[in-house]
Amino acid sequence: MNNNKKKSKRLAGRVSRLPLLHHVHRMFASQTEGELKVTQTLKEKFPRATAVKVTDISGCGAMYEIQIESEDFKEKRTVQQHQMVNQALKEEIKEMHGLRIFTSVPKH
């Protein structure tokens, strides 16, 4: 085995053990303008929400993940809950490429 191949193998082993700093950094970063806008809209449309988390999973405002917990979803099927979120964000969705929605009802 030549020196370049040996060096590549050594580096490959090191790289695979490196922490994903990009993800750690993102966890502590403040919300983006888009995340704040979507969060504000959801809080206005769902005033009984006990938790709202919006994450720009594309990094450029094209795709978001929404986690929202509200009494408004009680006794509604998941598809109905998601329709409620889609309706609340109908203007914002026009600018998005995709959306992941996770809804839940608070546990008492």
Phi and psi restraints in degrees (range 20) as a CNS / XPLOR table:
assign (resid 1 and name C) (resid 2 and name N)
       (resid 2 and name CA) (resid 2 and name C) 1.0 -80.3 20.0 2
assign (resid 2 and name N) (resid 2 and name CA)
       (resid 2 and name C) (resid 3 and name N) 1.0 170.4 20.0 2
assign (resid 2 and name C) (resid 3 and name N)
       (resid 3 and name CA) (resid 3 and name C) 1.0 -62.2 20.0 2
assign (resid 3 and name N) (resid 3 and name CA)
       (resid 3 and name C) (resid 4 and name N) 1.0 -37.7 20.0 2
assign (resid 3 and name C) (resid 4 and name N)
       (resid 4 and name CA) (resid 4 and name C) 1.0 -63.4 20.0 2
assign (resid 4 and name N) (resid 4 and name CA)
       (resid 4 and name C) (resid 5 and name N) 1.0 -41.1 20.0 2
assign (resid 4 and name C) (resid 5 and name N)
       (resid 5 and name CA) (resid 5 and name C) 1.0 -67.2 20.0 2
assign (resid 5 and name N) (resid 5 and name CA)
       (resid 5 and name C) (resid 6 and name N) 1.0 -40.1 20.0 2
assign (resid 5 and name C) (resid 6 and name N)
       (resid 6 and name CA) (resid 6 and name C) 1.0 -62.8 20.0 2
assign (resid 6 and name N) (resid 6 and name CA)
       (resid 6 and name C) (resid 7 and name N) 1.0 -44.0 20.0 2
assign (resid 6 and name C) (resid 7 and name N)
       (resid 7 and name CA) (resid 7 and name C) 1.0 -63.3 20.0 2
assign (resid 7 and name N) (resid 7 and name CA)
       (resid 7 and name C) (resid 8 and name N) 1.0 -42.0 20.0 2
assign (resid 7 and name C) (resid 8 and name N)
       (resid 8 and name CA) (resid 8 and name C) 1.0 -60.9 20.0 2
assign (resid 8 and name N) (resid 8 and name CA)
       (resid 8 and name C) (resid 9 and name N) 1.0 -42.6 20.0 2
assign (resid 8 and name C) (resid 9 and name N)
       (resid 9 and name CA) (resid 9 and name C) 1.0 -63.3 20.0 2
assign (resid 9 and name N) (resid 9 and name CA)
       (resid 9 and name C) (resid 10 and name N) 1.0 -44.0 20.0 2
assign (resid 9 and name C) (resid 10 and name N)
       (resid 10 and name CA) (resid 10 and name C) 1.0 -61.8 20.0 2
assign (resid 10 and name N) (resid 10 and name CA)
       (resid 10 and name C) (resid 11 and name N) 1.0 -45.6 20.0 2
assign (resid 10 and name C) (resid 11 and name N)
       (resid 11 and name CA) (resid 11 and name C) 1.0 -66.3 20.0 2
assign (resid 11 and name N) (resid 11 and name CA)
       (resid 11 and name C) (resid 12 and name N) 1.0 -39.9 20.0 2
assign (resid 11 and name C) (resid 12 and name N)
       (resid 12 and name CA) (resid 12 and name C) 1.0 -60.1 20.0 2
assign (resid 12 and name N) (resid 12 and name CA)
       (resid 12 and name C) (resid 13 and name N) 1.0 -41.3 20.0 2
assign (resid 12 and name C) (resid 13 and name N)
       (resid 13 and name CA) (resid 13 and name C) 1.0 -63.7 20.0 2
assign (resid 13 and name N) (resid 13 and name CA)
       (resid 13 and name C) (resid 14 and name N) 1.0 -38.3 20.0 2
assign (resid 13 and name C) (resid 14 and name N)
       (resid 14 and name CA) (resid 14 and name C) 1.0 -70.9 20.0 2
assign (resid 14 and name N) (resid 14 and name CA)
       (resid 14 and name C) (resid 15 and name N) 1.0 -43.6 20.0 2
assign (resid 14 and name C) (resid 15 and name N)
       (resid 15 and name CA) (resid 15 and name C) 1.0 -61.8 20.0 2
assign (resid 15 and name N) (resid 15 and name CA)
       (resid 15 and name C) (resid 16 and name N) 1.0 -40.4 20.0 2
assign (resid 15 and name C) (resid 16 and name N)
       (resid 16 and name CA) (resid 16 and name C) 1.0 -66.4 20.0 2
assign (resid 16 and name N) (resid 16 and name CA)
       (resid 16 and name C) (resid 17 and name N) 1.0 -18.7 20.0 2
assign (resid 16 and name C) (resid 17 and name N)
       (resid 17 and name CA) (resid 17 and name C) 1.0 -98.2 20.0 2
assign (resid 17 and name N) (resid 17 and name CA)
       (resid 17 and name C) (resid 18 and name N) 1.0 -0.2 20.0 2
assign (resid 17 and name C) (resid 18 and name N)
       (resid 18 and name CA) (resid 18 and name C) 1.0 -71.6 20.0 2
assign (resid 18 and name N) (resid 18 and name CA)
       (resid 18 and name C) (resid 19 and name N) 1.0 141.3 20.0 2
assign (resid 18 and name C) (resid 19 and name N)
       (resid 19 and name CA) (resid 19 and name C) 1.0 -69.8 20.0 2
assign (resid 19 and name N) (resid 19 and name CA)
       (resid 19 and name C) (resid 20 and name N) 1.0 153.9 20.0 2
assign (resid 19 and name C) (resid 20 and name N)
       (resid 20 and name CA) (resid 20 and name C) 1.0 -83.4 20.0 2
assign (resid 20 and name N) (resid 20 and name CA)
       (resid 20 and name C) (resid 21 and name N) 1.0 80.8 20.0 2
assign (resid 20 and name C) (resid 21 and name N)
       (resid 21 and name CA) (resid 21 and name C) 1.0 -62.5 20.0 2
assign (resid 21 and name N) (resid 21 and name CA)
       (resid 21 and name C) (resid 22 and name N) 1.0 -32.9 20.0 2
assign (resid 21 and name C) (resid 22 and name N)
       (resid 22 and name CA) (resid 22 and name C) 1.0 -55.5 20.0 2
assign (resid 22 and name N) (resid 22 and name CA)
       (resid 22 and name C) (resid 23 and name N) 1.0 -44.5 20.0 2
assign (resid 22 and name C) (resid 23 and name N)
       (resid 23 and name CA) (resid 23 and name C) 1.0 -71.1 20.0 2
assign (resid 23 and name N) (resid 23 and name CA)
       (resid 23 and name C) (resid 24 and name N) 1.0 -39.6 20.0 2
assign (resid 23 and name C) (resid 24 and name N)
       (resid 24 and name CA) (resid 24 and name C) 1.0 -63.4 20.0 2
assign (resid 24 and name N) (resid 24 and name CA)
       (resid 24 and name C) (resid 25 and name N) 1.0 -43.9 20.0 2
assign (resid 24 and name C) (resid 25 and name N)
       (resid 25 and name CA) (resid 25 and name C) 1.0 -60.6 20.0 2
assign (resid 25 and name N) (resid 25 and name CA)
       (resid 25 and name C) (resid 26 and name N) 1.0 -43.0 20.0 2
assign (resid 25 and name C) (resid 26 and name N)
       (resid 26 and name CA) (resid 26 and name C) 1.0 -64.4 20.0 2
assign (resid 26 and name N) (resid 26 and name CA)
       (resid 26 and name C) (resid 27 and name N) 1.0 -32.8 20.0 2
assign (resid 26 and name C) (resid 27 and name N)
       (resid 27 and name CA) (resid 27 and name C) 1.0 -62.5 20.0 2
assign (resid 27 and name N) (resid 27 and name CA)
       (resid 27 and name C) (resid 28 and name N) 1.0 -32.1 20.0 2
assign (resid 27 and name C) (resid 28 and name N)
       (resid 28 and name CA) (resid 28 and name C) 1.0 -99.9 20.0 2
assign (resid 28 and name N) (resid 28 and name CA)
       (resid 28 and name C) (resid 29 and name N) 1.0 -4.0 20.0 2
assign (resid 28 and name C) (resid 29 and name N)
       (resid 29 and name CA) (resid 29 and name C) 1.0 -73.4 20.0 2
assign (resid 29 and name N) (resid 29 and name CA)
       (resid 29 and name C) (resid 30 and name N) 1.0 152.0 20.0 2
assign (resid 29 and name C) (resid 30 and name N)
       (resid 30 and name CA) (resid 30 and name C) 1.0 -73.1 20.0 2
assign (resid 30 and name N) (resid 30 and name CA)
       (resid 30 and name C) (resid 31 and name N) 1.0 164.3 20.0 2
assign (resid 30 and name C) (resid 31 and name N)
       (resid 31 and name CA) (resid 31 and name C) 1.0 -66.4 20.0 2
assign (resid 31 and name N) (resid 31 and name CA)
       (resid 31 and name C) (resid 32 and name N) 1.0 147.1 20.0 2
assign (resid 31 and name C) (resid 32 and name N)
       (resid 32 and name CA) (resid 32 and name C) 1.0 -77.1 20.0 2
assign (resid 32 and name N) (resid 32 and name CA)
       (resid 32 and name C) (resid 33 and name N) 1.0 168.1 20.0 2
assign (resid 32 and name C) (resid 33 and name N)
       (resid 33 and name CA) (resid 33 and name C) 1.0 -59.4 20.0 2
assign (resid 33 and name N) (resid 33 and name CA)
       (resid 33 and name C) (resid 34 and name N) 1.0 -41.8 20.0 2
assign (resid 33 and name C) (resid 34 and name N)
       (resid 34 and name CA) (resid 34 and name C) 1.0 -64.3 20.0 2
assign (resid 34 and name N) (resid 34 and name CA)
       (resid 34 and name C) (resid 35 and name N) 1.0 -42.8 20.0 2
assign (resid 34 and name C) (resid 35 and name N)
       (resid 35 and name CA) (resid 35 and name C) 1.0 -61.7 20.0 2
assign (resid 35 and name N) (resid 35 and name CA)
       (resid 35 and name C) (resid 36 and name N) 1.0 -42.9 20.0 2
assign (resid 35 and name C) (resid 36 and name N)
       (resid 36 and name CA) (resid 36 and name C) 1.0 -63.5 20.0 2
assign (resid 36 and name N) (resid 36 and name CA)
       (resid 36 and name C) (resid 37 and name N) 1.0 -41.7 20.0 2
assign (resid 36 and name C) (resid 37 and name N)
       (resid 37 and name CA) (resid 37 and name C) 1.0 -63.0 20.0 2
assign (resid 37 and name N) (resid 37 and name CA)
       (resid 37 and name C) (resid 38 and name N) 1.0 -47.0 20.0 2
assign (resid 37 and name C) (resid 38 and name N)
       (resid 38 and name CA) (resid 38 and name C) 1.0 -65.7 20.0 2
assign (resid 38 and name N) (resid 38 and name CA)
       (resid 38 and name C) (resid 39 and name N) 1.0 -41.9 20.0 2
assign (resid 38 and name C) (resid 39 and name N)
       (resid 39 and name CA) (resid 39 and name C) 1.0 -60.3 20.0 2
assign (resid 39 and name N) (resid 39 and name CA)
       (resid 39 and name C) (resid 40 and name N) 1.0 -46.5 20.0 2
assign (resid 39 and name C) (resid 40 and name N)
       (resid 40 and name CA) (resid 40 and name C) 1.0 -61.1 20.0 2
assign (resid 40 and name N) (resid 40 and name CA)
       (resid 40 and name C) (resid 41 and name N) 1.0 -44.8 20.0 2
assign (resid 40 and name C) (resid 41 and name N)
       (resid 41 and name CA) (resid 41 and name C) 1.0 -60.8 20.0 2
assign (resid 41 and name N) (resid 41 and name CA)
       (resid 41 and name C) (resid 42 and name N) 1.0 -45.2 20.0 2
assign (resid 41 and name C) (resid 42 and name N)
       (resid 42 and name CA) (resid 42 and name C) 1.0 -64.3 20.0 2
assign (resid 42 and name N) (resid 42 and name CA)
       (resid 42 and name C) (resid 43 and name N) 1.0 -39.2 20.0 2
assign (resid 42 and name C) (resid 43 and name N)
       (resid 43 and name CA) (resid 43 and name C) 1.0 -66.6 20.0 2
assign (resid 43 and name N) (resid 43 and name CA)
       (resid 43 and name C) (resid 44 and name N) 1.0 -34.3 20.0 2
assign (resid 43 and name C) (resid 44 and name N)
       (resid 44 and name CA) (resid 44 and name C) 1.0 -70.6 20.0 2
assign (resid 44 and name N) (resid 44 and name CA)
       (resid 44 and name C) (resid 45 and name N) 1.0 -42.5 20.0 2
assign (resid 44 and name C) (resid 45 and name N)
       (resid 45 and name CA) (resid 45 and name C) 1.0 -78.3 20.0 2
assign (resid 45 and name N) (resid 45 and name CA)
       (resid 45 and name C) (resid 46 and name N) 1.0 -25.1 20.0 2
assign (resid 45 and name C) (resid 46 and name N)
       (resid 46 and name CA) (resid 46 and name C) 1.0 -125.2 20.0 2
assign (resid 46 and name N) (resid 46 and name CA)
       (resid 46 and name C) (resid 47 and name N) 1.0 71.7 20.0 2
assign (resid 46 and name C) (resid 47 and name N)
       (resid 47 and name CA) (resid 47 and name C) 1.0 -63.1 20.0 2
assign (resid 47 and name N) (resid 47 and name CA)
       (resid 47 and name C) (resid 48 and name N) 1.0 -20.5 20.0 2
assign (resid 47 and name C) (resid 48 and name N)
       (resid 48 and name CA) (resid 48 and name C) 1.0 -89.2 20.0 2
assign (resid 48 and name N) (resid 48 and name CA)
       (resid 48 and name C) (resid 49 and name N) 1.0 6.2 20.0 2
assign (resid 48 and name C) (resid 49 and name N)
       (resid 49 and name CA) (resid 49 and name C) 1.0 -64.6 20.0 2
assign (resid 49 and name N) (resid 49 and name CA)
       (resid 49 and name C) (resid 50 and name N) 1.0 133.3 20.0 2
assign (resid 49 and name C) (resid 50 and name N)
       (resid 50 and name CA) (resid 50 and name C) 1.0 -96.3 20.0 2
assign (resid 50 and name N) (resid 50 and name CA)
       (resid 50 and name C) (resid 51 and name N) 1.0 -15.2 20.0 2
assign (resid 50 and name C) (resid 51 and name N)
       (resid 51 and name CA) (resid 51 and name C) 1.0 -154.5 20.0 2
assign (resid 51 and name N) (resid 51 and name CA)
       (resid 51 and name C) (resid 52 and name N) 1.0 134.2 20.0 2
assign (resid 51 and name C) (resid 52 and name N)
       (resid 52 and name CA) (resid 52 and name C) 1.0 -138.5 20.0 2
assign (resid 52 and name N) (resid 52 and name CA)
       (resid 52 and name C) (resid 53 and name N) 1.0 121.4 20.0 2
assign (resid 52 and name C) (resid 53 and name N)
       (resid 53 and name CA) (resid 53 and name C) 1.0 -130.9 20.0 2
assign (resid 53 and name N) (resid 53 and name CA)
       (resid 53 and name C) (resid 54 and name N) 1.0 124.5 20.0 2
assign (resid 53 and name C) (resid 54 and name N)
       (resid 54 and name CA) (resid 54 and name C) 1.0 -121.7 20.0 2
assign (resid 54 and name N) (resid 54 and name CA)
       (resid 54 and name C) (resid 55 and name N) 1.0 127.9 20.0 2
assign (resid 54 and name C) (resid 55 and name N)
       (resid 55 and name CA) (resid 55 and name C) 1.0 -128.5 20.0 2
assign (resid 55 and name N) (resid 55 and name CA)
       (resid 55 and name C) (resid 56 and name N) 1.0 127.6 20.0 2
assign (resid 55 and name C) (resid 56 and name N)
       (resid 56 and name CA) (resid 56 and name C) 1.0 -79.2 20.0 2
assign (resid 56 and name N) (resid 56 and name CA)
       (resid 56 and name C) (resid 57 and name N) 1.0 99.8 20.0 2
assign (resid 56 and name C) (resid 57 and name N)
       (resid 57 and name CA) (resid 57 and name C) 1.0 -85.3 20.0 2
assign (resid 57 and name N) (resid 57 and name CA)
       (resid 57 and name C) (resid 58 and name N) 1.0 -7.3 20.0 2
assign (resid 57 and name C) (resid 58 and name N)
       (resid 58 and name CA) (resid 58 and name C) 1.0 -92.6 20.0 2
assign (resid 58 and name N) (resid 58 and name CA)
       (resid 58 and name C) (resid 59 and name N) 1.0 -24.0 20.0 2
assign (resid 58 and name C) (resid 59 and name N)
       (resid 59 and name CA) (resid 59 and name C) 1.0 84.8 20.0 2
assign (resid 59 and name N) (resid 59 and name CA)
       (resid 59 and name C) (resid 60 and name N) 1.0 -5.6 20.0 2
assign (resid 59 and name C) (resid 60 and name N)
       (resid 60 and name CA) (resid 60 and name C) 1.0 -133.6 20.0 2
assign (resid 60 and name N) (resid 60 and name CA)
       (resid 60 and name C) (resid 61 and name N) 1.0 12.0 20.0 2
assign (resid 60 and name C) (resid 61 and name N)
       (resid 61 and name CA) (resid 61 and name C) 1.0 85.6 20.0 2
assign (resid 61 and name N) (resid 61 and name CA)
       (resid 61 and name C) (resid 62 and name N) 1.0 9.5 20.0 2
assign (resid 61 and name C) (resid 62 and name N)
       (resid 62 and name CA) (resid 62 and name C) 1.0 -91.1 20.0 2
assign (resid 62 and name N) (resid 62 and name CA)
       (resid 62 and name C) (resid 63 and name N) 1.0 -26.5 20.0 2
assign (resid 62 and name C) (resid 63 and name N)
       (resid 63 and name CA) (resid 63 and name C) 1.0 -143.0 20.0 2
assign (resid 63 and name N) (resid 63 and name CA)
       (resid 63 and name C) (resid 64 and name N) 1.0 133.2 20.0 2
assign (resid 63 and name C) (resid 64 and name N)
       (resid 64 and name CA) (resid 64 and name C) 1.0 -125.4 20.0 2
assign (resid 64 and name N) (resid 64 and name CA)
       (resid 64 and name C) (resid 65 and name N) 1.0 153.5 20.0 2
assign (resid 64 and name C) (resid 65 and name N)
       (resid 65 and name CA) (resid 65 and name C) 1.0 -115.6 20.0 2
assign (resid 65 and name N) (resid 65 and name CA)
       (resid 65 and name C) (resid 66 and name N) 1.0 129.1 20.0 2
assign (resid 65 and name C) (resid 66 and name N)
       (resid 66 and name CA) (resid 66 and name C) 1.0 -119.2 20.0 2
assign (resid 66 and name N) (resid 66 and name CA)
       (resid 66 and name C) (resid 67 and name N) 1.0 131.0 20.0 2
assign (resid 66 and name C) (resid 67 and name N)
       (resid 67 and name CA) (resid 67 and name C) 1.0 -122.2 20.0 2
assign (resid 67 and name N) (resid 67 and name CA)
       (resid 67 and name C) (resid 68 and name N) 1.0 120.5 20.0 2
assign (resid 67 and name C) (resid 68 and name N)
       (resid 68 and name CA) (resid 68 and name C) 1.0 -138.6 20.0 2
assign (resid 68 and name N) (resid 68 and name CA)
       (resid 68 and name C) (resid 69 and name N) 1.0 134.8 20.0 2
assign (resid 68 and name C) (resid 69 and name N)
       (resid 69 and name CA) (resid 69 and name C) 1.0 -119.4 20.0 2
assign (resid 69 and name N) (resid 69 and name CA)
       (resid 69 and name C) (resid 70 and name N) 1.0 123.9 20.0 2
assign (resid 69 and name C) (resid 70 and name N)
       (resid 70 and name CA) (resid 70 and name C) 1.0 -155.0 20.0 2
assign (resid 70 and name N) (resid 70 and name CA)
       (resid 70 and name C) (resid 71 and name N) 1.0 147.4 20.0 2
assign (resid 70 and name C) (resid 71 and name N)
       (resid 71 and name CA) (resid 71 and name C) 1.0 -63.4 20.0 2
assign (resid 71 and name N) (resid 71 and name CA)
       (resid 71 and name C) (resid 72 and name N) 1.0 -23.8 20.0 2
assign (resid 71 and name C) (resid 72 and name N)
       (resid 72 and name CA) (resid 72 and name C) 1.0 -59.4 20.0 2
assign (resid 72 and name N) (resid 72 and name CA)
       (resid 72 and name C) (resid 73 and name N) 1.0 -21.2 20.0 2
assign (resid 72 and name C) (resid 73 and name N)
       (resid 73 and name CA) (resid 73 and name C) 1.0 -89.9 20.0 2
assign (resid 73 and name N) (resid 73 and name CA)
       (resid 73 and name C) (resid 74 and name N) 1.0 -5.0 20.0 2
assign (resid 73 and name C) (resid 74 and name N)
       (resid 74 and name CA) (resid 74 and name C) 1.0 -60.0 20.0 2
assign (resid 74 and name N) (resid 74 and name CA)
       (resid 74 and name C) (resid 75 and name N) 1.0 135.4 20.0 2
assign (resid 74 and name C) (resid 75 and name N)
       (resid 75 and name CA) (resid 75 and name C) 1.0 62.6 20.0 2
assign (resid 75 and name N) (resid 75 and name CA)
       (resid 75 and name C) (resid 76 and name N) 1.0 22.5 20.0 2
assign (resid 75 and name C) (resid 76 and name N)
       (resid 76 and name CA) (resid 76 and name C) 1.0 -114.7 20.0 2
assign (resid 76 and name N) (resid 76 and name CA)
       (resid 76 and name C) (resid 77 and name N) 1.0 144.5 20.0 2
assign (resid 76 and name C) (resid 77 and name N)
       (resid 77 and name CA) (resid 77 and name C) 1.0 -70.9 20.0 2
assign (resid 77 and name N) (resid 77 and name CA)
       (resid 77 and name C) (resid 78 and name N) 1.0 158.9 20.0 2
assign (resid 77 and name C) (resid 78 and name N)
       (resid 78 and name CA) (resid 78 and name C) 1.0 -55.4 20.0 2
assign (resid 78 and name N) (resid 78 and name CA)
       (resid 78 and name C) (resid 79 and name N) 1.0 -43.2 20.0 2
assign (resid 78 and name C) (resid 79 and name N)
       (resid 79 and name CA) (resid 79 and name C) 1.0 -62.1 20.0 2
assign (resid 79 and name N) (resid 79 and name CA)
       (resid 79 and name C) (resid 80 and name N) 1.0 -38.0 20.0 2
assign (resid 79 and name C) (resid 80 and name N)
       (resid 80 and name CA) (resid 80 and name C) 1.0 -67.1 20.0 2
assign (resid 80 and name N) (resid 80 and name CA)
       (resid 80 and name C) (resid 81 and name N) 1.0 -39.3 20.0 2
assign (resid 80 and name C) (resid 81 and name N)
       (resid 81 and name CA) (resid 81 and name C) 1.0 -61.0 20.0 2
assign (resid 81 and name N) (resid 81 and name CA)
       (resid 81 and name C) (resid 82 and name N) 1.0 -44.9 20.0 2
assign (resid 81 and name C) (resid 82 and name N)
       (resid 82 and name CA) (resid 82 and name C) 1.0 -67.6 20.0 2
assign (resid 82 and name N) (resid 82 and name CA)
       (resid 82 and name C) (resid 83 and name N) 1.0 -35.6 20.0 2
assign (resid 82 and name C) (resid 83 and name N)
       (resid 83 and name CA) (resid 83 and name C) 1.0 -63.3 20.0 2
assign (resid 83 and name N) (resid 83 and name CA)
       (resid 83 and name C) (resid 84 and name N) 1.0 -37.4 20.0 2
assign (resid 83 and name C) (resid 84 and name N)
       (resid 84 and name CA) (resid 84 and name C) 1.0 -62.9 20.0 2
assign (resid 84 and name N) (resid 84 and name CA)
       (resid 84 and name C) (resid 85 and name N) 1.0 -43.0 20.0 2
assign (resid 84 and name C) (resid 85 and name N)
       (resid 85 and name CA) (resid 85 and name C) 1.0 -66.1 20.0 2
assign (resid 85 and name N) (resid 85 and name CA)
       (resid 85 and name C) (resid 86 and name N) 1.0 -45.2 20.0 2
assign (resid 85 and name C) (resid 86 and name N)
       (resid 86 and name CA) (resid 86 and name C) 1.0 -58.8 20.0 2
assign (resid 86 and name N) (resid 86 and name CA)
       (resid 86 and name C) (resid 87 and name N) 1.0 -42.8 20.0 2
assign (resid 86 and name C) (resid 87 and name N)
       (resid 87 and name CA) (resid 87 and name C) 1.0 -64.0 20.0 2
assign (resid 87 and name N) (resid 87 and name CA)
       (resid 87 and name C) (resid 88 and name N) 1.0 -41.6 20.0 2
assign (resid 87 and name C) (resid 88 and name N)
       (resid 88 and name CA) (resid 88 and name C) 1.0 -63.4 20.0 2
assign (resid 88 and name N) (resid 88 and name CA)
       (resid 88 and name C) (resid 89 and name N) 1.0 -31.1 20.0 2
assign (resid 88 and name C) (resid 89 and name N)
       (resid 89 and name CA) (resid 89 and name C) 1.0 -107.8 20.0 2
assign (resid 89 and name N) (resid 89 and name CA)
       (resid 89 and name C) (resid 90 and name N) 1.0 23.0 20.0 2
assign (resid 89 and name C) (resid 90 and name N)
       (resid 90 and name CA) (resid 90 and name C) 1.0 -57.0 20.0 2
assign (resid 90 and name N) (resid 90 and name CA)
       (resid 90 and name C) (resid 91 and name N) 1.0 -35.1 20.0 2
assign (resid 90 and name C) (resid 91 and name N)
       (resid 91 and name CA) (resid 91 and name C) 1.0 -74.3 20.0 2
assign (resid 91 and name N) (resid 91 and name CA)
       (resid 91 and name C) (resid 92 and name N) 1.0 -43.4 20.0 2
assign (resid 91 and name C) (resid 92 and name N)
       (resid 92 and name CA) (resid 92 and name C) 1.0 -65.8 20.0 2
assign (resid 92 and name N) (resid 92 and name CA)
       (resid 92 and name C) (resid 93 and name N) 1.0 -35.3 20.0 2
assign (resid 92 and name C) (resid 93 and name N)
       (resid 93 and name CA) (resid 93 and name C) 1.0 -63.6 20.0 2
assign (resid 93 and name N) (resid 93 and name CA)
       (resid 93 and name C) (resid 94 and name N) 1.0 -28.9 20.0 2
assign (resid 93 and name C) (resid 94 and name N)
       (resid 94 and name CA) (resid 94 and name C) 1.0 -57.8 20.0 2
assign (resid 94 and name N) (resid 94 and name CA)
       (resid 94 and name C) (resid 95 and name N) 1.0 -27.8 20.0 2
assign (resid 94 and name C) (resid 95 and name N)
       (resid 95 and name CA) (resid 95 and name C) 1.0 -94.2 20.0 2
assign (resid 95 and name N) (resid 95 and name CA)
       (resid 95 and name C) (resid 96 and name N) 1.0 -4.4 20.0 2
assign (resid 95 and name C) (resid 96 and name N)
       (resid 96 and name CA) (resid 96 and name C) 1.0 -98.6 20.0 2
assign (resid 96 and name N) (resid 96 and name CA)
       (resid 96 and name C) (resid 97 and name N) 1.0 156.3 20.0 2
assign (resid 96 and name C) (resid 97 and name N)
       (resid 97 and name CA) (resid 97 and name C) 1.0 -92.1 20.0 2
assign (resid 97 and name N) (resid 97 and name CA)
       (resid 97 and name C) (resid 98 and name N) 1.0 -34.5 20.0 2
assign (resid 97 and name C) (resid 98 and name N)
       (resid 98 and name CA) (resid 98 and name C) 1.0 -161.1 20.0 2
assign (resid 98 and name N) (resid 98 and name CA)
       (resid 98 and name C) (resid 99 and name N) 1.0 165.0 20.0 2
assign (resid 98 and name C) (resid 99 and name N)
       (resid 99 and name CA) (resid 99 and name C) 1.0 -151.1 20.0 2
assign (resid 99 and name N) (resid 99 and name CA)
       (resid 99 and name C) (resid 100 and name N) 1.0 130.5 20.0 2
assign (resid 99 and name C) (resid 100 and name N)
       (resid 100 and name CA) (resid 100 and name C) 1.0 -107.7 20.0 2
assign (resid 100 and name N) (resid 100 and name CA)
       (resid 100 and name C) (resid 101 and name N) 1.0 129.3 20.0 2
assign (resid 100 and name C) (resid 101 and name N)
       (resid 101 and name CA) (resid 101 and name C) 1.0 -121.6 20.0 2
assign (resid 101 and name N) (resid 101 and name CA)
       (resid 101 and name C) (resid 102 and name N) 1.0 131.1 20.0 2
assign (resid 101 and name C) (resid 102 and name N)
       (resid 102 and name CA) (resid 102 and name C) 1.0 -127.3 20.0 2
assign (resid 102 and name N) (resid 102 and name CA)
       (resid 102 and name C) (resid 103 and name N) 1.0 116.6 20.0 2
assign (resid 102 and name C) (resid 103 and name N)
       (resid 103 and name CA) (resid 103 and name C) 1.0 -116.2 20.0 2
assign (resid 103 and name N) (resid 103 and name CA)
       (resid 103 and name C) (resid 104 and name N) 1.0 154.3 20.0 2
assign (resid 103 and name C) (resid 104 and name N)
       (resid 104 and name CA) (resid 104 and name C) 1.0 -157.5 20.0 2
assign (resid 104 and name N) (resid 104 and name CA)
       (resid 104 and name C) (resid 105 and name N) 1.0 163.8 20.0 2
assign (resid 104 and name C) (resid 105 and name N)
       (resid 105 and name CA) (resid 105 and name C) 1.0 -106.4 20.0 2
assign (resid 105 and name N) (resid 105 and name CA)
       (resid 105 and name C) (resid 106 and name N) 1.0 137.1 20.0 2
assign (resid 105 and name C) (resid 106 and name N)
       (resid 106 and name CA) (resid 106 and name C) 1.0 -58.9 20.0 2
assign (resid 106 and name N) (resid 106 and name CA)
       (resid 106 and name C) (resid 107 and name N) 1.0 141.1 20.0 2
assign (resid 106 and name C) (resid 107 and name N)
       (resid 107 and name CA) (resid 107 and name C) 1.0 -89.9 20.0 2
assign (resid 107 and name N) (resid 107 and name CA)
       (resid 107 and name C) (resid 108 and name N) 1.0 133.1 20.0 2
